[in-house]
Amino acid sequence: MRARVLPVGAAALLVEVAETHAAVRLRAALAEHLVPGAGPWGLVDHLVVGARTVLVVLRGPGRADEVGRACLSVAEALPDPADEGDGGDAPPPGARVVEVPVRYDGPDLDDVARLTGLTREEVVRAHTGATWRVGFGGFAPGFAYLVGGDERLRVPRRADPRPRVPAGSVALAGEFAGIYPHDSPGGWQLLGSTSLAVWDERRDPPALLAPGDVVRFVEETHPRAPVEAAGARATGSRVSSTGRTADRAMPRGVEVLATGPLTLVQDLGRPGLADAGVGRSGAADPAAYLLGLRLLGHRSGPGDAHPASLEVTLGGLSVRARGHLLVALTGAPCPATVDGRPVPHAAPVVLADGQVLTLGAPRAGLRTWLAVRGGIAVDPVLGSRSTDTLARLGPPVPAVGDVLPVGPPPRALPHVDVAPHRALTDDDVVLDLLPGPRAGWCDLDDLVAEARAVSSRSNRVGIRLEGKQIRWTSRYADRELPSEGLVPGAVQVPPGGEPVLFLADHPVTGGYPVVAVVTPASLPVAAQLRPGQRVRLRLVR
């Protein structure tokens, strides 16, 4: 199989192949080497398959060249799909086959017929007569990009995307078919709907479809109940789904009196679910989050448990202790008081039962972490207590009146009175960049030529950088990039020319070129940038 390796910052690489079927096969072959984890494979954290690529994410910076050579060796040992043919409509040996019943009454069925020159009945026969395969996940939890269908069904996305596409909608766009797992905006052409739940957080695995699965659509005509939006059941009961304790006794907890602009529960996130379209998420500044745990006696190594903390954006949080608690504030320093008495930053603070901790707005930086000895013990969702704002996973946003439970304390006792912490500034900030896998899509000198302003439209998904528009080079001006995996710190340039720097809640895959990647040292700095702050990007080669 012909392949090439492209760098993705300091701790990832992209293996590019000719087409989606090859990417799926390569991902499966690479995954077999990760099980024993010998040699360079022990450096790999996870894989993300895209339309023409496999993203290989490492556990940390270093030795990416060695991993790249190992990936190329695996790719070269695989037969090229072009030399094998497509195998017809027969599913590959051992492939899992999923039948999806579809009622073909979608609002775009007539448009698809017009675009393809087929009748409505011929569109349905082409859709049900093909053997589709799951290429990769992305866009939303449980959304699978299906490939290998009838070439006559290749139609463009809608010129005017819908603000709401119902859960269960079966759709086409370009070479792909897909099933919307929950209500969401979307621009695909809607053929009909299915009653199958393609995403259910209570199921193991939660995604119905995985890369390599074979999908066959079957027309249904009998009446059926409407499909329930993914996640609706999981978030319907605030007590059962989040562990909130408004109506049950709890020996120790944190009562929320005020939340400020945004307060979220966060830990280190939920790795290993990229195939299902779920990103890792987790604390926007992991170093600040882990410092809070260490100050309270929690271990913070790779194999240790990492209890959840509260991530507070621009201060404003006020909480009352239920029981005696030990807490610490890290990240952006902010004025903090306990019953009106000032308390230090990056130091253990005792909260007696009934005492109130109040946070003001930080003078510099954006996010402050409130760590509690024992951790915020709301119920985990898919193995994590993090709230993923893009995927809409995890516990809901804490609200006034909630009592968040606190878990049992660790055996180790705190032994640090106060810890040094990174200084933050509201002046101009410099972020270092490495060239990305699609650096040739634009002139990187334009990207770093002048300072840019952090847009007010920035959030945990990414930072939008306002300034001079970045134009794609003439070679790529009319090109469309097939979706490929993303990492935190990736700098993407969409056609509009406004760069986006992705943070913790970034999508699993994206279809715009990643021209650069922020260095690991600069990523925590980026997580603390506030709207209006000036940023200068500096390329390091």
N, C-alpha and C positions, 0 to 999 in steps of 0.2 A: 504494500500500500504506500503510495507516494504521500509524504507529509513534510511539513516544515515547522520549526519551533520559533515562537515569537516571545520576547520578554514582556512580563506584566509586572513592572515594579521590581522590588527586591525579593519578594517572597511568593511569586507565582509565575507561571508560563502558560502559553497557549499553543497547543498542537493543532495545526490547521491541516485539513484534508479536503478532498474534492467535493464531497456531498454528504447529506445527512446520514444515509445508511452507513457510510464508512465511519462517521463520527461515533455512531452508536456502537458499532463493532469494536472500534478502538477503545472506547470507554470501558466496555465489558472486558477486553483483554488487559487493559491497565489495572482494572479492579482486581483481577485474579492475582496480580503481583503484590497488591497492597495487603493481602491477607497474611502472608508470612512476615511481610515488612522487612525483608532482608536488604542489606546494602542501601542504595539510594532511596529505595521505596519506603524505608522507615522515616524519611524526611517529609513524606507526602501526608497532608492532612485530609484532603478530600478532592473529589473530581466533580466538574460541572460540564455536562455535555451541552453543546449548542448546535446550531443548524449546520455548521461546517467545521466545528472546532471542539476540542476538549480542553477545558481550563484545569490546570493542575495547580492546586493551592498547597503551598508548603507550610510546615509548622512554624517556620521562622526564616529570616533572611540567611542567605549563604548556600553554596553548593547547587544553585539552580542550574548551572551548566551541566553538572553531572547528572541531575535528574532529567534534563532535556535530552541528553545523549541516550539515556536508558529508555525514554519514551520513544525516541526515533527508532531504536532497535526493535521495540515491540511492534511499531507501525510497519516497519519494513518487512517483518516476518509474516504479516497478514497478507492474504491475496487481495489484489485490487478489485473492487466491485465491478469496474469496467471490464475486467477480464473474465468475470464469472457470469455476467448477465444479471438481471434483476430477480431471477427465480420465479417469475410469473406470479400468480396469486396464491401459491401454496405457502403457508406459514413456515418459517424456519423450524428445523427440528428442535423440539423441546420448548418452543415459544408458548407462552400463555395466551390463550385466545379469549377475548372479552366481547360478548355480543351486547350491543347497545340498541334498545328499542327506540324508534324515533317516530314522532307524529310530524309529518311533513306539511306543516301549515304556517311556515315562517313568513314574516313580512317581506323578505327579500327574495323569495323563491321565483317570483316573476322576473325580477331584475337579473337574477343569475341565469334564467332561461334566455333572456334577451342578450346578455353578454356572451353567452356560449353558443347561441344559435340553436339551442335545443328546446324541446317542449318541456313543460313542467314534469311530465311523466318520465321523459328521458333523463332529466336531471336526477330524479329520484332513483331511477334504475342505475345510473352511473355511480351515484353515491353509495348505494347498497351493494352494487356488484363488485366493488373494488375491495382489495385487502389492504387496510390501512395499518401502519405501524407507528408506535409511539417513538418519536425521535428524541424529544427532550422536554423538560418542564420549564416553567417560568411564567412571567406576567402576574400570576396569582397562585396561591396554594391550591394544588389539585388541577391546575390547567396544564394539559398536555398538548404539545404540538404534534399532530398526526401527519405522517408523510406517506407517499407511495400510492396515492389515489389516482383516479382517472385524470389524465392530463387535460381532458376537455373541460374539467371543472376549475381550472386555474383562473381566478377572477380577482380584480383589484379590491382593496379595502374601500369602504364607503368614503365618499368625499366629505361627508358630514357625520362624524362619529355620534352615536347615540349617547346621551347622558346616563341612560340606564338600560342595560341588557339583562333580561331576567335570568335567574339561575336555571341551568338545564338547557339553555339555548345551544343548538348545534349549528356550527357556522363554518364558513370558508373564507380564506384570505390568501391570495397568492397560491403557493404550492401546498398550503397547510389546511387541515381541518382541525376543529377544536370544539370543546364543550365547556361553556362557562360554568364554573363551580358555584358562583354566588352572584347576586345582583351587583353589577359594576358597569362603569362606562365601557364602551367598546365600538370599534369601527369595522368589525367583520360582517360579512353577508350572512344573514340568518335564514337557514333552510327550514328549521323546525325546532322541536324540543324533545327532551328525554326525561323520563321519571327517575332514572338512575342518579343516585347521589355520588358524584365523582370525588367529593371531598367530605370527610366526616372525622372530626377530631377524636371521636371516641373509638374509631376503628383502628386496627393495627395491621398493616400500615394505614394511615389516614387517607392517602390518595388511592383511588381505585385503579389508576393507570400508571405504569412505570415504564421507563425506557426499555425498548425491546419487545413490549407486549404487542400482540396483534389485535386490532379492533375491527369488528364487522358490524356495520349498521344494518338494522332490520326494521322495515316499515311496520308500524303498528296502527291499527284502526279502532281498537276497542277503547271505551272511555277509561280514564284513569284519574287518580287524585293529583293535584298540583304538586310540583316538586318543591321541597323546602329549601330555602336558601342555606348554603353552607355556613355553619357557625351559629345559626339562629337558636338551636337548642342549647348550644354550649354557653351562650351568653344570656339566655332567657331568665335564668334564676341567678340573681346576684350572689346569694348565699352559697348555693351548692357549687357554682362554677368558679368562684373566686376565693372562697374561704373567708369572706367578710363575716363579721360577728355581731351585726347590729341586733340580732335577736337570739343570741346564745351566749352563755357565760364564757369568759376567756380570762385565765389567770394573769397573763401579761399581754399588753398590746399597745398600739399607737392609735389614739383617737384623732381624727383629722378635723381641725377647726377651720383651716383655710388652706387652699391649694396653690395660690399664686397663679401665674399664667399657665403653667403645665407642670404637674408632678406625676411621674410614672414609676412603677415597680420595675427594677432591672437587675439581672445578674449577668453572667457571661454568655447568655443566649442558648440557642438550640442548634448545635451543629449536626451535620449529617442528613439534612432533609432537602438538599438542593434539588434532587431528582423529582421531588414533589412540588417544586416551586416555592419552597420556604427558605428564606435566608436565615442567617444566624441571629441577627439583631443583637441585643445585649447592650451593656453600658456604652454610651457614646465615647467616653474616655476611660478605657479599662484600667489604666494605671491609677487614676484617681479613685476609682471604685475599689480596687484591690488594696490601696493604701488604707482606706477606711476599715476594711476587714482586719488588716494586720494590727492596726491601732487597738482593736478590741479583742485581740487574742486568737483570731481565726487564722488558720494556715491558708496560704494563697498559692501553693504550688500547683503544677499541672494536674496532678492526680487527686487534689483535695476537693472537698465539697465547697461550693461558693454560695453562701446564703445571699438572698436578695437584699438590696438597699433601695432607697428612694432617690430618684434622679429629679432634681428640682431645677427648672428653667427660670432664670431671672428672679429667684427668691420668691418671697410672699407666702411660704409654707408656715403653718402654725399647727403644732400637735400637742396633745396632752398625754402624759404617761399614764398608762394603766398598769400599775405595779412599778417596782423599782427597775430602772433601765440604765444601761451604759451605752452612750452613743458617741459618734464622732462625725465631724463635718470635714469633707475634703473637696477637691476641685476648685471652683471659683470661690475665693474668700468673700464672705458677705457678713454684714453686721448681724450678730446672733445674740439673743438673750434668753435666759431662763427666768421666768417670772420678773422680767425687767432688768435682770443682772447680766452684764455682758459675759460671754463665754468665748474661749479661744477657738481658733481654727486648727485643724489637723492635730487634735489632742482629744483624749478620752474625756467625756463630760458625763457626770452623774445626773440622772433625772429621777427624783423621788416621785412616788405615786402622787398623781394629781398635778405635778408641775408642768408648766407650759413652755415649750421651746418655740421661739419665733425667729424666722429668718427674714432679713431685709434684702434689698436688691444688691448684687455684687457690684463693686466699683469697676471691676474689669473681669472679662470672661463671661460665660453664659450659663454654665451648668455646675451646680453644687450637689454633692452626694451626702445624704444622711444615712449613715450606717448604724445599725442597732446590733448590739451583741446578742447573738442567737438568730439574727436575720428576720426579714419580713416573710412570714410563713404562710402566705396565701397559697391556694392550691396550684400546683404547676400545670401547665398546658403543653403537651408534647415534650415533657421532660425539662421545661424551663419556666421560670416565673417572669421572664421578660415580656414586656408589651412591645410587639412589633407594630408600629403605627402604619406601615405600608400594607402588610399582610392582614392586619386586623386580627392578630393572634395574641393570646395571653390574657392576663387579668385586665378588666376594665380600668380606666383612669380613676384613681382614688378621688372620692367626692366628700364634701363636707358632711360630717356625721358618721362616716365609715370608721370602724375600729379594725385596724389591720393587726392580725395576730403576730406575735413574736415567738420564734422557735426556742428550743433549749440552748443554753450557752455551751460553748466548747469547754473542754477540760482545762486547756491552757489558759493562763491568766495574762492580762496585758502587762507589758514590761517597758513601755515607752510612754514618757510623759507628753512629749510633743515631737512631731516629725517635720523634717524639712520638706518643702513642697515647691513645685515649679511656680515661678513668678509669672503672672499674667499682666497684660497691658491692654489699654484701649487705644494705643497708638497704632501706627502701621505695623503689620506683621509680615514676615518673610516665610514662605513655605517652599521647601525644596522639592523638586520634581525629578523623576526619572522618565526617559522616553517610554511611551506606551506601545502596545502592539500595533496600533494604527497611527503612529507618529507621522507617517508620510501623507496622511489625509489633509494636513494643514501645515502652515509654516509655523513651527514652534517659536520662532523669534517673535512673531506677532503675539503669541500667548504670553510671553514674558516681557514684552516691551514696555508696559506701563502698569501702574497700580490699578487694581480693580476694587469695587465696593461690594460688600456682602449684601445681597438683596434681602428685603423683608419677606420674600417668598421662600426663604431657606427654612429647613427643618431637619429632623433626624434622618430623613431619606438622603438629602444632599444640600449642598450650598450652591446657590446660583450666584455667579460672579458677574456683576454689571460692569460694562466698559465697552471698549472698541470691539465690534463684532469680529469673530474669527471665521474667515471664509475657507471652505474646502478648496483644495487645489484643483486646477482645471481637469486633471486626470480623473478625479473622483466626483466632479460636480454633479453628474447625473447618475451616480451609482447609488445602490441601496445595499447596506451592509446586513447580511444575515445575522440573526440574533446570536450573541455569544456571551459567555459567563463574565460576571463582574466581581470586583473585589472592593473592599473599603479603601478609599483614597483614589480610586479611578477618576480621572478627569475626562469627561465625555463632552464632545462638541456636536450638538444637534444642528440641523440645517439652518436654524435661526441665528446661529453664531454666538449664543451666550453659553459659556462653559458651565458645566455642572460638576462639582466635586462631591462624590458619593461618600456618605457616612454609614453608620451602623445599620440603618434600615433600608439599605439600597436594594433594588430588585435583583433577583438571581441572575437574570439575563437581560441584555439590552441590545437594541438594534442601531445604535449610533456609535461612531468611532471613539474608542478610548485612545487619546493621543498622548497622554502622560499619566503617571501614577505618583501620588505624594509619597515621600519616603516615610518609613516607619517612625522616625523621630519627629516628623512634622505633623503626622496624623492627629496626635492628641492636641496639638496647638489648633488645628483646624476645627476640632470638635468644640472649642471654646470661643470661636469667632461669633460676634454678635452683629445683628443687622446694622448696616451703615459703616462698619469698620473697614478700613482700607487694607488690601492684601496685595503683596507683590510676589509673583511666582518666579522662582529661580531654578533654572535647569542645571542639574548636575549630571554629567555623563560618565 
